[in-house]
Amino acid sequence: MSDIKKIIDYLSENISDPAPKYIFIKEILKESPTSPDYLNAYEYLTQSKWYRELAGEQWDDGSWGRFHTQDTKSLKKQTFVTTEAALGRARDLSLSKDDPMIDKCIKLMERHIHGKETWPDNIEKHKDGGRSHMHSRPFAAAANLNLFDPENPAMKPKRDIFVKTLKIALSKGYFDEAAWEQENRTYNGPCLSGWNAYP
């Protein structure tokens, strides 16, 4: 235990960069979000180039442009070529759903899951004319929303379909890809491959 304390003491004294400092206080020390140390570290983080770069590229609707596929023809050059890439940076910074920037994107993902909003991504070409791609989009949004707010009621119906599809695919004691794909073919599943990150 004394060795762990020495490491923690050393890190407490020597971490100066705002991103690692915030992550250390939030994730390692598990400081309360209302504690002065936590609030100071978060304020310091929001002034960092890492945070400002992310905030500076967020669109008015809460996204960072396309959700999953880069727009290679866009004249607007961005560090974050998709919303998913930006959310990856937000996760790397250990931002939570309470951060205003993340909250704004969560509201957009909720609208997308409910079919009140659509991403500007092109429809990928599939044998079914893109129907499965359109069907899968809210599931991809729900999976990303889950990373920041696993109790969010907007994504629960999508998570339930993931779980149901996984139960069917694993019912023989191993992952039966054909059973997973059968659910996708009938649009009872998420229309996403069982081996990708979303499920």
C-alpha angles and dihedrals in degrees: 000000000000090000091054090049090051090052092048091047091049093050092045090055099039109038106096106153108100097231098051090040092056093044090049093051094043103037105025105030091032092215117186113262087237096053118110092238092053094045092048092049091049092048089049090050093052089057093052124105089240093059096037091052090054094044093044093058098045112115123230091256091060096258133102091229120273116026106221111353124061118238098229092183095055115120089205107092113210134175088222106055094186139021089246090056090051091048088052089057090047089054090048088055089048092237115171134214088265093067107104093230093051092043090056091051091046090056089052092049090050090053090048093050090051091050094246094115136029133207118245092234117125117252108260114232114252135162090262094056094260096304093124090048091054090046092051098050097082089049090055090049090048092051090053092045089052090061091063104026113020092173095053107131092214092071099041096091090051092047090050090056091049089051093047091049092048091050090053093046093048097041092105093054095261136060106281104198092188091058090049092050092047089060089050093049091055091044090240090114131057094268088233125116113265092229098055126096099261101072 
